[in-house]
Amino acid sequence: MNTLQFKGNWNIAKGKLKQKYARLTDEDLLLVEGKEDELIGRIQRRTGATKEVIEQTLNECSSSHKKTL
C-alpha cells in the first residue's frame, strides 16, 4: 500500500484499528506525512503486535473499504 492510498482510507482505517486494538488512542493514530513507520511503532508499543501483523491489518482495513465503495 502506498502513502497516498493509505491516507485516502485513513479515517475508516482508524476506526477499524480502534475496534481491533482497543488500547489505541486518537493521539496514537495521528498520521503525520512521512511518519508511517512511527505510526506502526506506536501501534506496536500499545498492542504488542508485530510489524507484519499491523501492516497486514492496515492492508485489510484498506481492502475492506475499497470493497464497500
C-alpha positions as CSV (number, residue, x, y, z in Angstrom):
1,M,0.0,0.0,0.0
2,N,1.5,3.4,-0.9
3,T,1.2,6.5,1.2
4,L,-1.5,8.1,-0.9
5,Q,-3.7,5.1,-0.8
6,F,-3.2,4.8,2.9
7,K,-4.2,8.5,3.5
8,G,-7.2,8.2,1.3
9,N,-8.7,5.5,3.6
10,W,-7.2,6.7,6.9
11,N,-10.4,7.7,8.7
12,I,-12.0,4.3,8.0
13,A,-8.8,2.5,8.9
14,K,-8.5,4.5,12.2
15,G,-12.0,3.3,13.2
16,K,-11.2,-0.3,12.4
17,L,-7.8,-0.2,14.2
18,K,-9.5,1.2,17.3
19,Q,-12.0,-1.7,17.1
20,K,-9.3,-4.3,16.8
21,Y,-6.9,-2.7,19.2
22,A,-9.0,-1.1,21.9
23,R,-5.9,0.3,23.7
24,L,-5.1,2.7,20.9
25,T,-5.9,6.4,21.5
26,D,-6.6,9.1,18.9
27,E,-3.2,10.5,19.7
28,D,-1.6,7.1,18.8
29,L,-3.3,7.2,15.5
30,L,-2.2,10.7,14.4
31,L,-0.8,10.3,10.9
32,V,1.9,12.8,10.0
33,E,3.1,12.7,6.4
34,G,6.2,10.6,6.0
35,K,5.8,9.1,9.5
36,E,4.1,5.8,8.7
37,D,6.9,3.8,10.4
38,E,6.4,5.9,13.6
39,L,2.7,5.1,13.5
40,I,3.4,1.4,13.2
41,G,5.9,1.7,16.1
42,R,3.2,3.4,18.2
43,I,0.7,0.7,17.5
44,Q,3.4,-2.0,18.3
45,R,4.1,-0.3,21.6
46,R,0.5,-0.1,22.6
47,T,-0.6,-3.6,21.4
48,G,2.5,-5.8,21.4
49,A,1.6,-6.9,17.8
50,T,4.4,-7.5,15.3
51,K,5.1,-5.0,12.5
52,E,3.9,-7.7,10.0
53,V,0.6,-8.2,11.8
54,I,0.0,-4.4,11.9
55,E,0.8,-4.0,8.2
56,Q,-1.5,-6.8,7.4
57,T,-4.3,-5.3,9.4
58,L,-3.7,-1.9,7.7
59,N,-3.9,-3.6,4.3
60,E,-7.1,-5.4,5.3
61,C,-8.7,-2.2,6.5
62,S,-7.8,-0.6,3.2
63,S,-9.0,-3.5,1.2
64,S,-12.3,-3.9,3.0
65,H,-13.0,-0.2,2.5
66,K,-12.5,-0.5,-1.3
67,K,-15.0,-3.4,-1.5
68,T,-17.7,-1.2,0.1
69,L,-17.3,1.6,-2.5
